[in-house]
Each structure stands twice: as C-alpha cells, then as structure tokens.
Amino acid sequence: MSVSLTTTYAGEFSGKYIAAALLSADTLDKGLITIMPNVKYKSVIQKAATDDIVKDATCDFQTDAGTLTLTEAILEPKEFQVNLDICKKTLHDSWEAEQMGFSAFDNLAPNFADFVLAHVASKVADRTEKSIWSGDSTVLGGGQFDGFGTLLAADAALPPGQQLTGAAITAANVVAELGAVVDAIPTAVYGSDDLYLYAASDVIRAYTRSLGGFASQGEGANGFENKGTNQVLGNLYFDGIQVVAIKGATAGTIIAAEKSNLFFGTGLLNDLNEVRVIDMAENDGSQNVRVVMRFTSGVQYAQVTDIVFRKTV
C-alpha cells in the first residue's frame, strides 16, 4: 500500500504541534512549574521583597520606613530544531495497526501525517523533560538548555546552607536526606501553599520502599498504614510537603522550591516556531518523509535564596 502525504503543517498548525511536543513533557503536563508562553525573545522575572515595614502609628506621615527590594532574573528561551528524514515504511505498519484497532491507545491519529508528528512530539517531550532538570547548554549540538540543576550548581547566590550534597540515595538514608533538605528550607518559604520537594526517580523509589518499614525507618514492622512493600505510588508527602517525581533529573537530586518560583518559557506563537511534514515522493520519487520543527524553550527561577538544592557527589 502506498501512503501519500498531501499536507504540510505550518502556520496555525505549528502552535498546536509545538504545544503538544513541549507541554507533554511530564513536568509541564502535570503543571509542576510555572509556564510562560509566548516569550518572544527574553522575559524579565521580577520578585519583590520587603523588610519590616510595619511601624507604630502616629498622626503624621513619617519618613519613609522600610525597604522594597526588587530582584530580577532573565528567562531567554533557546532556539532548537528537529530535522528528520523518515522512511514511510518504518512507521506505516504501526500506524496501520493502530487504525485497524490493534492499539492500546484511545486517541488515534486520523492520518499518517498526524501519526508521524505524534511520534516526533513524544521524542521532543522526552528531551524537554530532561533539559528542564538536568540540561546543559554547553553540550555541543546536544539540543539542550541549562536546566535547574545546572543553573543552581553554578549560582554563587545560592546560600551555602541551602547547597546540600550527600551519598547515593538508598531506602536506608532517604528519610535523613529528605529531612536535611526540609531543615534547610528558609522560614519565609516553609509552609507556602505551592512548596514542593522535587525529587529524582531514585529518590522516589527509595522513599516509597522506606515506607514499607520493617522496623528500619520508624514505620513499624508493616510499614506505612500496615501495607509493607505494597505502597501505592500516589501523592507522597514528607513532613507535610508534597514530594513530586522529576523524571529528567540526575540521580540524587532533590530541590525544595515554590512552583511560583520556577519558570519554563517558550514562544509557542512567535515567528521562530515552525512545523512541517514534507512528503519527498513528488520531489525525488523516494518513500521518505521529512519532518521539520523549530521552537524555543528554557527555564529560570526568580529568587535563588528561596530554593534548597541537594545533589549526590
């Protein structure tokens, strides 16, 4: 069976598919950080802080008392591209099986072009998720922007008491390591409604196992709620703070931060975004399909002194 692609996706469709590619990254899909769409070039993130501005009352307007400090960080999304040359036969069998009902997915691609884009978008989402937490822009040709781990490791303004290092995370030490992170959270931040403990997959795995107990982590012989190792991976909490998995982080990473202090920026609707699916059959008689994507993305935080960063050494 010959498959012909007659549609080139561009213009209004580009926003749709770029959004699918970027925002389906696990962190963004779950809304774990603040998303800033339509960043044309740069965006200035400002955060205000005041000292003690409440004074005893008098009848007069006194000399200006107190200090308002405005801090800012620059979020500059980096430009990326995807250039793929795919043989139709490579994906056609999978798409055809999907259309015939031999698929576990409920949302079927209505045509082959959409199937190709969905395949590419899943790869972009995976790369985006990794970049958000552990990306390194210095990797030549790596398609990465500096993630939170890279930014925090290089930020001299991060207070020494909020830079934590430790051994590899295990079920035996994970409670102590999480406790050290919570103890380092600034008083002004502790108790915030959008405060999370962002934890790498190995931390989540070790903490879940520690909840199984067996008298080793203070949970008793049968663990949390007497479930032993039959703990359910649902909403995890530590000292009242929700612990969320960040799949793109390097092993041992724990970040305590407010969602409102962590930003992901992209230019979903700007001129730098483009999505095209080009059938090469009419040009060179081949069975190849070219996929072109251009988009921007990057992360930044507003106030580093409100963040605790733990890594394994």
WOJO-V600519 format. One record per pair of residues at least 24 apart in sequence whose ideal C-beta (glycine too) atoms are under 7 Angstrom apart, sorted by sequence separation. I is the first residue (numbers start at 1). J is the second residue. D is the distance in Angstrom with one decimal. If there is no record, write none. Layout:
BEGIN
I:J:D  I:J:D
END
This chain:
BEGIN
46:70:5.7  47:71:5.4  91:115:6.5  272:296:5.4  91:116:6.2  208:233:6.3  46:72:4.8  45:72:6.3  44:72:5.2  45:73:4.8  91:119:6.2  174:203:6.3  178:207:6.8  207:236:6.6  266:295:6.8  267:296:4.5  44:74:6.2  45:75:5.8  86:116:6.6  266:296:5.8  266:297:4.7  42:74:5.6  43:75:4.6  174:206:4.1  42:75:6.8  169:202:5.4  174:207:4.9  265:298:5.4  42:76:4.6  169:203:5.1  171:206:4.8  175:210:5.8  264:299:5.3  39:75:6.5  84:120:6.4  170:206:5.6  174:210:5.3  207:243:6.6  263:299:6.4  169:206:4.9  263:300:5.2  39:77:5.4  82:120:6.2  171:209:4.2  263:301:6.8  36:75:6.6  171:210:4.6  262:301:5.4  261:301:5.4  197:238:6.0  204:245:4.6  261:302:5.3  82:124:6.5  175:217:5.6  261:303:5.8  172:216:6.9  197:241:5.3  199:243:5.5  201:245:6.1  196:241:6.9  197:242:7.0  199:244:7.0  261:306:5.6  195:241:5.9  196:242:5.5  197:243:4.5  198:244:5.9  199:245:6.3  200:246:6.2  201:247:5.8  261:307:6.8  199:246:6.6  196:244:5.3  198:246:4.8  258:306:6.5  200:249:3.9  202:251:4.7  203:252:7.0  257:306:6.8  200:250:6.5  202:252:6.6  257:307:4.6  200:251:5.6  203:254:5.9  256:307:6.8  200:252:6.3  255:307:6.6  256:308:4.0  200:253:4.3  255:308:7.0  255:309:5.6  199:254:5.1  182:238:6.7  254:310:4.1  182:239:5.0  197:254:6.2  198:255:4.3  253:310:6.9  253:311:5.7  78:137:6.6  182:241:6.5  197:256:5.5  198:257:6.7  252:311:5.7  178:238:4.9  252:312:2.7  195:256:7.0  196:257:6.8  251:312:5.9  80:143:5.8  195:258:5.3  196:259:6.3  194:258:4.9  194:259:4.1  192:258:5.2  194:260:5.4  78:145:4.4  189:258:6.4  185:256:5.1  181:254:5.0  182:256:7.0  181:256:5.2  178:254:6.7  177:254:6.9  169:252:5.2  168:252:6.2  3:88:5.2  3:92:5.7  24:121:6.6  17:117:5.4  21:121:3.9  25:125:4.6  149:249:6.3  20:121:4.9  24:125:4.3  149:250:6.3  22:124:6.8  27:129:6.0  21:124:3.9  22:125:6.9  25:128:4.1  26:129:5.2  17:121:6.4  21:125:5.9  25:129:4.0  149:253:5.9  27:132:5.4  7:113:5.6  22:128:5.5  5:112:6.4  25:132:6.7  148:255:6.4  5:113:5.1  9:117:6.9  3:112:5.3  133:246:5.0  134:248:5.8  148:262:6.7  133:248:4.1  134:249:5.6  132:248:5.6  133:249:4.0  134:250:4.9  189:306:5.0  129:247:5.9  130:248:4.0  129:248:4.1  133:253:6.9  186:306:6.1  185:308:5.6  184:308:4.6  181:308:5.3  181:310:5.2  132:264:6.5  177:310:6.8  169:312:6.8  164:308:6.9  166:310:6.7  168:312:5.5  162:307:6.6  164:309:6.9  167:312:6.8  158:304:5.0  159:305:5.9  162:308:4.6  163:309:5.9  164:310:4.0  165:311:5.9  166:312:6.3  157:304:5.0  162:309:6.6  157:305:6.8  165:313:4.5  155:304:5.2  158:307:6.8  148:299:5.9  158:309:6.4  145:297:6.2  147:299:6.2  145:298:4.5  148:301:6.9  145:299:6.9  152:307:6.7  152:309:4.3  117:277:6.3  116:277:6.0  32:196:6.9  113:277:4.9  132:299:5.6  124:293:6.9  128:297:6.2  120:291:5.3  116:289:6.0  120:293:6.8  116:291:6.2  75:263:5.7  77:265:4.8  77:266:5.7  75:265:4.4  77:267:6.1  79:272:6.1  89:287:6.2  88:287:4.7  87:287:5.6  87:288:5.8  88:289:5.8  86:288:6.7  85:288:5.3  86:289:5.0  85:290:5.6  86:291:6.6  84:290:6.8  84:291:4.3  82:291:6.4  83:292:6.0  82:292:6.9  82:293:3.9  32:244:5.7  81:293:6.5  81:294:4.9  80:295:5.7  80:296:6.9  79:296:5.3  80:297:6.8  45:263:6.0  78:296:6.4  27:246:6.1  77:296:3.8  78:297:6.8  77:297:5.2  78:298:5.3  26:247:5.3  77:298:4.0  43:265:5.8  76:298:6.1  75:298:6.1  34:259:6.1  75:300:3.9  33:259:5.9  34:260:5.9  39:265:4.2  74:300:6.9  32:259:6.5  36:263:5.5  39:266:6.5  40:267:6.0  73:300:5.1  34:262:6.3  36:264:6.8  39:267:5.3  73:301:6.5  33:262:4.1  34:263:5.0  35:264:5.2  36:265:4.4  37:266:6.1  38:267:6.1  73:302:5.5  33:263:6.7  38:268:5.9  40:270:5.2  33:264:5.5  37:268:4.8  38:269:5.2  38:270:6.5  71:303:6.1  28:264:6.1  22:266:5.6  19:268:5.6  18:268:5.9  15:268:5.4  15:269:5.4  18:273:5.0  45:300:6.1  47:302:4.2  47:303:4.8  18:275:6.2  45:302:4.6  15:273:6.7  17:275:4.5  14:273:5.2  14:274:5.5  14:275:4.3  13:275:6.4  10:274:6.4  10:275:6.6  9:275:4.9  10:276:5.6  9:276:6.0  8:276:5.3  9:277:5.4  8:277:6.3  8:278:6.0  5:277:6.1  21:293:6.9  22:295:6.6  5:279:3.7  4:279:6.3  22:297:5.9  4:281:6.6  18:295:4.9  5:289:6.2
END
